[in-house]
């Protein structure tokens, strides 16, 4: 991958992560896979808005889905899960850690 391609790839991933809702979803999925219903109980936003954010994360290759009956369970994509200990994402160009962040209210 050329340097310009690498920078573009990284910028695209950062754009996806520039939304607080998507960061919250990723942090929760680092704890455990969750369904839309479970995520929505935590976020308390319109389901259509949550579905939009999940679609963006899926398109970016950060989350995967698995059908469980009528529900769809979301999880961090294996290639995006950091191999180092702790709550972190591996974006391919850099790692993002959720360790040491203040607790949400």
N, C-alpha and C positions, 0 to 999 in steps of 0.2 A: 504494500500500500504506500503510495506517495505521500509526502508530508502534507500537501494540500488536501488530499483525500482524507487523511487521518484527522486533520483539523476540522474538516467539514463533518465527518462522522461524529466526532466528539461534540461539536456544536449542536448537531441534531439531537443527540442524547440529552444535552444540557437543556435544550428548549423544552423537551418533554418533562424534565424534572423541575422546570421553573414554576410549576403550579403547586401550591400548598396542599391541595386535595390529593394530587397524585403522589406527593411525597408521603402524606399520611397513609395512603393505601399501601405504598411500598413498605413503609415501616411496619405496618400491621401484618403484611404478608411475610415479612422476615420472621415474625413471631410464630406464625402458623398459617397454613392455607385457609382461605375463608370463602364463603359464598357471598353473593351480592346481598342477600338478606342480612348476613352477619356483619358485613362491612357497613351496610346502611344503618344498622342499629348503633354502630359506633359513630358514624359521621352525621347522621340525621339531616341528609340532604335529599332532594328529589331523586328517585330511582333512575330516571332518565339521565340526569346529570352524572350520577355515579357510573352508569353504563357507558356514557360518553368517555369519561376518564379511563375506565378500564379498557375500552377499545383503543384509545391512544397508547396506553401502556403495552397492550398486546401487539399492536402494529409496530411499536418500537422494539419488540423482542424482549421486553423486560418481565412480562408475565406470561404464564401458560394457563390453559383451562382443561378441566376434566369434568365430564358429565357424571353426575351422581343422581340418578333418577330424573326428577324434573329440575333439579338444581344444577348450577354450574359452579364448580369450585375453582377459585383462582389461586395461583401460587407463583412464587418468583421463578422465572425461567432458569434452568440449570446453568446456562452460560452466564447469567447475570448474578448468580449467587457467588459471593466471595468465598474463596477457599480458606482464607485466614479466619481465625476465631473472632467472634463478635458479630454485631449486626451491621453488615456492610454489603454494598452492591459493587460488582465488578462490571464497569461499563465497557471494558475493552481498551479504553484510552486512559482511564483513571478509576480510582475506587472512591466510593462515597460511604462514609461511616455514619451510622445513626447513634453511635455511642456517645454518652456524655451530653446529649441534648436535654434541655429543660423538659420537664413533664408537661403534657398538654392539660389544659383545664377543661 
